[in-house]
Amino acid sequence: MRNGNVLISGASVAGPALAYWLRQYGCTPTVVERAPAPRPGGHAIDLRGTAREVAERMGIMGQVRAAHTGARAMAYVNAANKKVAVMPSDVGESGGVIADIEILRSDLVRILYDATRQDVEYVFDDSITALVQRPDGVEVTFARGAARTFDLVVGADGLHSKVRSLAFGPESTFVRDGGQYMAIFPADPGIELDGWELFHNMPRRPGDPSGYGRMAGIYPMRDRAQCRAMLAFSAPPLPRGHTDLSAQKQLLADTFDGEGWLVPRLLEHMWQTPEFYLYRPSLVHLDRWSAGRAVLLGDASFAGSIGQGTSMALVGAYVLAGELAAAQGDHRVAFAAYEDELRAYVTDCQKPIPGGLKGFLPPTRTRIWLRNQFIRAIAHSPWRRMFTGDLEKSSNAVTLKDYPVVQETRSKGVA
Ligand SMILES: Cc1cc2nc3c(=O)[nH]c(=O)nc-3n(C[C@H](O)[C@H](O)[C@H](O)COP(=O)(O)OP(=O)(O)OC[C@H]3O[C@@H](n4cnc5c(N)ncnc54)[C@H](O)[C@@H]3O)c2cc1C
């Protein structure tokens, strides 16, 4: 295939998934990742709708199922850990608040890396610093390694994509700040979870101008004594490049100081773990996902869905590689077709959740109580789908094409 020498920036979900599919079409992808190894950490993520079909076609579904977190139900609890509102979990395989495929992000990243590491060149601990597009290729300069020329460059490097800033323009043009922080880290909750994900809301702190409350949550990790803890709160963004872990942890400690439930215990564990991830969910929108020989994939081009970012990354990787193969490497045709195929699906997945951030982080005790009463009232009614919006519909809003070469390999039982 023409244009088969492809550089992918980012080795999380989108990057390795794309590398996998490009290899199926005989390309030679190189993946450059800023971190020294595939990054651990992060939330449990759901594989929904069409993304499950992609995982099936990659032949990784067995490993994905084996890594299920064990979560099967979700409830809001009060400070005494009494369940005060139980979310419905029976609205279809792709539509429940907990998808039937829920695995830790780090487990999925490991599975994708293992599926590709044998025949894909991975370059860790490096990053692109400059791109110069020529009619027949892209000259790429790296922070550490020697400059190289590639046919195409893919930005699968997340919300703060370097490829996007080099080839498309400044981040502020494309990223809309979500207004809240989420911190994820492993902790020992000291209670038996038995498959429950538990969340506890706290009202807005006195003097906090944000208009939102705070939330702490815990959810199970398969076969592990520890759980994942999640703390969510609204706050102005930290200055860019604010990567000092202890300063980030101190922000959490100050924000949740003096609270009840399991919060003091979770904060204690937070200080002990190096596996701490603080992020700021935000919406990414670009009118075009490609610029010349550079194209964006995953969070770099369409972050901002609730719970579908990983699914979109997997589906996007499948479609981008497939369209390149279908166009026999003609990147202009392929990039336009990639966007045509995915735009409506992505737009559907990026729709805000019902109740918005106020439903997630109610600011007062009264609003928390009202939210819980609302859940209790309709949890078993025909309107229970309101909690998740139309996840079932949006996660299935794209139908996978059978790209020619894949059909061939699948019929031989390879893919
Ligand atoms: C450590 C981590 C934890 C996460 N935790 C959560 C979570 O708890 N909840 C949630 O909703 N989403 C989380 N995400 C985001 C989630 O993985 C994505 O929304 C989704 O899976 C789409 O993945 P992606 O591959 O497009 O982007 P990402 O998963 O964001 O991956 C981008 C990759 O690019 C790398 N990278 C960034 N800049 C450069 C650069 N200049 N050069 C080379 N490589 C670069 C990053 O290190 C990362 O490995 C997390 C991402 C990471 C990296």
The ligand as a Gaussian input file, in Angstrom:
#p B3LYP/6-31G(d) Opt

LIG

0 1
 C       -2.653000       7.734000      32.195000
 C       -4.026000       8.004000      31.611000
 C       -5.151000       7.844000      32.429000
 C       -6.424000       8.120000      31.920000
 N       -7.489000       7.996000      32.763000
 C       -8.704000       8.289000      32.309000
 C       -9.802000       8.213000      33.182000
 O       -9.667000       7.907000      34.359000
 N      -11.030000       8.513000      32.698000
 C      -11.224000       8.882000      31.397000
 O      -12.362000       9.155000      30.998000
 N      -10.189000       8.955000      30.537000
 C       -8.938000       8.680000      30.968000
 N       -7.879000       8.790000      30.117000
 C       -8.144000       9.129000      28.712000
 C       -8.612000       7.894000      27.932000
 O       -7.563000       6.948000      27.879000
 C       -9.018000       8.374000      26.560000
 O      -10.169000       9.204000      26.676000
 C       -9.441000       7.320000      25.565000
 O       -9.052000       6.031000      25.903000
 C       -8.910000       7.674000      24.175000
 O       -7.534000       7.381000      24.172000
 P       -6.425000       8.084000      23.291000
 O       -5.457000       7.002000      22.995000
 O       -7.047000       8.856000      22.196000
 O       -5.807000       9.193000      24.253000
 P       -5.037000       9.043000      25.641000
 O       -5.484000       7.853000      26.373000
 O       -5.139000      10.349000      26.331000
 O       -3.525000       8.761000      25.224000
 C       -2.655000       9.697000      24.676000
 C       -1.258000       9.116000      24.739000
 O       -0.374000      10.018000      24.085000
 C        0.763000      10.241000      24.892000
 N        1.284000      11.561000      24.569000
 C        0.795000      12.762000      24.935000
 N        1.550000      13.741000      24.427000
 C        2.523000      13.146000      23.706000
 C        3.607000      13.638000      22.943000
 N        3.835000      14.939000      22.824000
 N        4.405000      12.735000      22.333000
 C        4.195000      11.393000      22.464000
 N        3.184000      10.881000      23.188000
 C        2.363000      11.749000      23.798000
 C        0.243000      10.114000      26.301000
 O        1.291000       9.826000      27.223000
 C       -0.722000       8.950000      26.160000
 O       -0.082000       7.717000      26.288000
 C       -6.587000       8.550000      30.567000
 C       -5.471000       8.688000      29.733000
 C       -4.198000       8.430000      30.252000
 C       -2.991000       8.616000      29.347000

